[in-house]
Amino acid sequence: MKYNRSGAIWQGPGIVTRVIFCIITAFIFNIPIDSGSAPRAQTSPLLPTAPGSFSGLVKKARPSVVNISTVKTVTGGMTHPLPFRGPSGPNDPLRDFFDRFFGDQMPRDYKQKNLGSGFVIDEDGFILTNNHVVEQADEITVKLADGRSFNAKVIGRDPKTDLALIRIETDQPLKPLLMGDSDKLEVGDWVVAMGNPFGLDNTVTAGIVSAKYRHIGAGPYENFIQTDASINPGNSGGPLLNTAGEVIGINTAIFSRTGGSIGIGFAIPINMAKQILGQLKKGKVVRGWLGVMIQKITPDLKSKLNLKDVKGALVADVTSGGPAEKAEIKRGDVIVSFDGKKIDEMKDLPYMVASTPIGKIVPVVVIRKGREQAFDVKIGELEEEKKGPEGAESGTKQRFGMKVEEVTPLLAKEFGLSEMTGLLIVQVDGNSPAAEAGLRPGDVILEIDQTPVKNSSDFIEKTRGYKKGDTVLFLIRRGNATLYLTLKIDD
């Protein structure tokens, strides 16, 4: 029924006239006549593959997508686990009041529950998810789409790519999802995200690939797929699917001012996961090592080094005894090709090297004083930082009662920092030496006992020698001000 301007119901022409009109119109414009009620693809000459519905894809994939819930014990009450949320932010005048009267109300030990997602990769119960979903978890519970729940155990973790492999044991074989080829993904392709956002089981969202090869400062080996398919807390570890129902990414992070989706989500390319999957099943991931420190080439450096463009990775330092030094690569060289692959940007090189098998001899092409030279380098094994019996960083945290991290773009935004480098205090335990000293989450450490501190290595090296009764002088930046604070070690 239609309404005219007066609001009267318009009856329209007779039924026979309307049927004849529809038949003639269909014949003239070659419109197929279909008496069925099934939905049709919303296609056009410009978008011939646009789907009318994702229901078939979802029905096929849903049994393979799982919800993951974890429980971990957090030791030591945190004065401020997140930046202070007062009306005026970190410098709110009421902050000291809340610190004094409410800062120690959190129990010393408490259970923290988290939610995430994952997906089955083979019939034997192996499930792929994010490392941050299961890291330090005391209990891991996997809930299948049919409602069954199982305890899971961690098989392998890789913090550098934020990937983890867990496993459940069932009497019946599970249905795995097919893994696609993320290298074939194009900007503008349709994608579907599935998971457990905010604890809402079996949630499905759709969107397109917004960009590829995104680097957001979340880790050393980044190559994110950006999508506008809604990704929210709890989606972490869930699959990002193409229209063929193949996994092309693992949903991992969002860019948000509110904590919810604003249409900017990031997924780890599935090809990155496939490269280390065999190692995850063995419980340990090993990576190639070149033995250089590199930096981005700026226009000023390009001019000073007489380079044609800003492509490549500038060698800022060479590790003594490392593979690069043995191959006679030197400080000041610009690496423009590694194992036959061009280095367009500095950030491309670390992942290429890490993915190279240990012991492989690869050609490395550099620009040295304006001339191109090639070297054969035997790739070594990247070793994790060696720590003391309890871990130098862990021991420092226990004695000082605070956690520090190097500033990333995400941390800078979270804590409202203007600078993108430095060492940030992200957590302070209640009744700890750090809390007594007045240190707060959001403070940036500039110096320790008048020695500059720029990164985690500097921090560990400087603080490892302190003992009970020592007083440590910190110079920190808080907002736009700098101030000195003294911390006394009491254990």
Number of C-alpha atoms within 10 A of each C-alpha: 6 9 10 8 6 6 8 9 11 10 9 10 8 8 9 8 10 12 11 11 11 13 13 13 12 13 11 9 8 9 12 9 10 7 6 6 6 7 8 9 12 12 12 9 6 7 9 10 13 14 13 11 12 15 10 10 16 18 11 12 22 20 18 21 28 31 27 31 22 22 17 17 14 15 12 19 21 23 25 20 13 14 16 19 12 13 10 11 14 19 14 12 12 11 16 13 10 14 16 10 9 11 19 18 12 14 13 14 11 13 12 12 12 18 21 27 33 31 29 28 20 16 14 17 20 21 26 27 27 27 23 19 25 27 16 13 19 13 15 22 18 24 19 22 15 9 10 9 16 15 15 20 19 20 16 21 24 20 14 13 19 22 25 27 24 24 21 19 14 13 6 9 11 19 19 19 22 16 19 20 15 19 12 7 18 13 13 12 14 20 26 26 26 31 32 27 23 15 18 11 19 18 14 18 15 18 16 17 21 19 17 19 13 14 16 15 14 15 13 14 20 22 21 23 27 26 29 22 25 21 32 23 20 24 31 29 35 31 35 29 25 24 17 10 22 21 27 28 29 32 31 30 21 25 18 16 10 7 10 15 17 16 18 17 23 30 26 28 26 21 17 22 20 14 11 18 18 13 15 23 18 10 15 13 16 18 19 22 24 22 22 21 14 22 16 17 21 13 12 10 14 14 13 9 17 12 18 9 13 19 19 25 26 24 21 15 17 21 15 11 9 18 22 23 18 16 14 12 26 18 17 18 24 30 26 22 19 21 16 11 14 16 19 16 15 20 19 19 22 19 16 17 21 20 16 20 16 17 14 14 15 16 16 21 23 25 19 18 12 13 9 13 13 15 16 19 23 20 23 22 18 15 10 8 7 8 12 10 7 9 12 16 19 15 17 19 19 16 18 22 23 24 18 21 15 18 23 19 15 17 18 17 16 14 21 14 20 11 12 15 15 16 24 28 20 22 25 27 27 23 16 24 22 24 23 15 16 14 22 23 23 27 22 28 23 21 20 20 15 12 13 15 22 18 18 16 12 15 19 18 12 16 17 13 9 13 13 10 11 13 14 16 17 22 21 22 17 18 16 7 7 14 10 14 15 18 20 19 18 13 11
